[in-house]
Every structure is written in structure tokens, then in C-alpha cells.
Amino acid sequence: KAGVTQTPRYLIKTRGQQVTLSCSPISGHRSVSWYQQTPGQGLQFLFEYFSETQRNKGNFPGRFSGRQFSNSRSEMNVSTLELGDSALYLCASSLDRGFTEAFFGQGTRLTVV
Amino acid sequence: GQQVMQIPQYQHVQEGEDFTTYCNSSTTLSNIQWYKQRPGGHPVFLIQLVKSGEVKKQKRLTFQFGEAKKNSSLHITATQTTDVGTYFCAGGTGTASKLTFGTGTRLQVTL
């Protein structure tokens, strides 16, 4: 079956702009989590969505937001982009909440100039 | 907040040597998961440990969860060049859907 699909794969934006990233989880998976990966900070949890509701949120400013649709697809949005937002944004889907493995997508490489 | 540290940050071994990475959490964990990320790739799930003192093996890989559920280790016996990558532990508290990733250990294997 198809894995987790993230679009776009690469993105270049200018400071102050906003960006929307998309994630299609594995069919049947209902939990979607987002992570930011940078060389300096490593993998940091952004938020988790389940049944169209945000269940957990990491320590990121309000400029980072997300949502989940009824088909479990998820989007995350970053407004007023800063240089420090340049990172690999990874989406992970899980069958359900709880102790289940997370399947990661290939990620979206965002560069802010 | 919760912190998960891994040591070493980097290890370079010759093929056939053993390798171990250690993971330490500042808080007690409900579970710990291990992931491998190849250069240019995305994290791939290896295993999950839930019970105190649990040991699991996958071929040449041995995973342990500490008795206090605050630390874990991954040991690779007789490394191969295909083991190259960064190994992350990820701790869950409460719901495992929110994982705190460790700082990672980058493994380089040469012939």
C-alpha cells in the first residue's frame, strides 16, 4: 500500500510569506503528527491530529498551525516566515493513538530566504 | 520540559565491529521507540519497547529498555555498511503519539 505522501518536496519562500504543507497518511491511519528537523535542534514535535482535532502541541509559536480533514489528510501552515523556519518538515502517520509505530513521509524541505 | 539525550553523537567503526548507542530521558517514559534515518532519508521505525527491563532482538540488533524506564540502548553486532545512518530513540509519555526524539547517533561504517 502507498506510504505517507508529503507535498511539495521542496519549497523556497521569502521571509514574511506564509506556506502550507500537505500530508496524506497511509490509508486507514487516523493519527497524523508533524515534526521539524534541523541540524541544530534535531527532530522536534510540532503537533498531532486525530479525528480532525489537535490532540497535542509542541513548543512552537502560534505562527505554526495545522488542521486535519475528515479523510485524515493534514496540512500545516507557517505564517510570517522567518529564516529560522528553514528545515525539513516531516509528517508521520499512525494507525491510531497510543503505542503504535509512526510511518514517516519523505518530508518537505523548506528554505526561507 | 522533557529531554532525551543520546550518546555518542557520532561513531565511526570498521565493518564487523560492534556499535552501541545509549539513550537517556530526563523523565520516566511510557514507551521508547527506535528509528533509523539514512542520509537524505526519513526516519524509519525499528522497534518499540514498553515494559521495564524489556529486551528485544532483531537479527544483529538488540534493544533494551531500562528498569527505571528512563534509559534505553541499541546494540548492533558485527556492523555492516548497510547500517550507516543516524539512529534516534524517541520517548513517549502518556500517549505515544507525542514523541520526544533523542539527539541521535550518527553511525559511519567503513570497510
Interface residues (C-beta under 8 A of the other chain):
Chain A: S31 S33 Y35 G42 L43 Q44 F45 E48 F50 R55 N56 G58 N59 L90 A92 S94 R97 G98 F99 T100 E101 A102 F103 F104 G105 Q106 G107
Chain B: G1 S30 N31 Q33 Y35 G41 H42 P43 V44 F45 Q48 V50 F88 A90 G92 T95 A96 S97 K98 L99 T100 F101 G102 T103 G104
